[in-house]
């Protein structure tokens, strides 16, 4: 089974500063990787995904992530944080589900992004 | 409206009671999933379904039962609720497995408290 490690359960940045959320995965072959965002009292929504095309992936709301195979990483960045970016962010990797009949997603534990005014 | 809806959004119950959380999607997606979200654990898969009448266990299935008699519905039942099942439950659907499009569409969650 795949696993995902998100470094830092909480990350705090100032408004206008760079956002960097870290994600490392374990996989013997290049996986499909995803970042989801969860705003308070809402479900998760897809920010961006890597599916073996370009290694630099652009998503919604100015976020992007770079797939680095040598580092088994898929870190999420945004050049300038906005107050509306405050949310929980989840990195996820595609994975064969336990029954063997389908692929699903295995999620990291999440990183809470705090934006300081 | 199109989308994925969960009900109830909030539920308080007592230990030992049966609880059913409903999930309905209007996209005719083949795959449906139930996750639970707990602090420090992120999202963990409880059960999933690849199509009507096909269900399978995820990472944490104990104490839960699912069914999928229709493509659009995927109810989750706690047959005898325990305090450890206090959590936020998310239903999700996808058109195909993660190896293809990968995008899961989530409901807004059902917050369950077991006293």
Boltz contact constraints between the chains, C-beta under 6 A:
constraints:
  - contact:
      token1: [A, 32]
      token2: [B, 102]
      max_distance: 6.0
  - contact:
      token1: [A, 42]
      token2: [B, 108]
      max_distance: 6.0
  - contact:
      token1: [A, 43]
      token2: [B, 90]
      max_distance: 6.0
  - contact:
      token1: [A, 43]
      token2: [B, 106]
      max_distance: 6.0
  - contact:
      token1: [A, 43]
      token2: [B, 107]
      max_distance: 6.0
  - contact:
      token1: [A, 43]
      token2: [B, 108]
      max_distance: 6.0
  - contact:
      token1: [A, 43]
      token2: [B, 109]
      max_distance: 6.0
  - contact:
      token1: [A, 44]
      token2: [B, 106]
      max_distance: 6.0
  - contact:
      token1: [A, 46]
      token2: [B, 103]
      max_distance: 6.0
  - contact:
      token1: [A, 49]
      token2: [B, 102]
      max_distance: 6.0
  - contact:
      token1: [A, 94]
      token2: [B, 98]
      max_distance: 6.0
  - contact:
      token1: [A, 94]
      token2: [B, 99]
      max_distance: 6.0
  - contact:
      token1: [A, 94]
      token2: [B, 102]
      max_distance: 6.0
  - contact:
      token1: [A, 98]
      token2: [B, 57]
      max_distance: 6.0
  - contact:
      token1: [A, 99]
      token2: [B, 56]
      max_distance: 6.0
  - contact:
      token1: [A, 101]
      token2: [B, 50]
      max_distance: 6.0
  - contact:
      token1: [A, 102]
      token2: [B, 50]
      max_distance: 6.0
  - contact:
      token1: [A, 102]
      token2: [B, 97]
      max_distance: 6.0
  - contact:
      token1: [A, 103]
      token2: [B, 97]
      max_distance: 6.0
  - contact:
      token1: [A, 103]
      token2: [B, 98]
      max_distance: 6.0
  - contact:
      token1: [A, 103]
      token2: [B, 99]
      max_distance: 6.0
  - contact:
      token1: [A, 104]
      token2: [B, 98]
      max_distance: 6.0
  - contact:
      token1: [A, 105]
      token2: [B, 98]
      max_distance: 6.0
  - contact:
      token1: [A, 107]
      token2: [B, 42]
      max_distance: 6.0
  - contact:
      token1: [A, 107]
      token2: [B, 43]
      max_distance: 6.0
  - contact:
      token1: [A, 108]
      token2: [B, 42]
      max_distance: 6.0
  - contact:
      token1: [A, 109]
      token2: [B, 42]
      max_distance: 6.0
  - contact:
      token1: [A, 110]
      token2: [B, 42]
      max_distance: 6.0
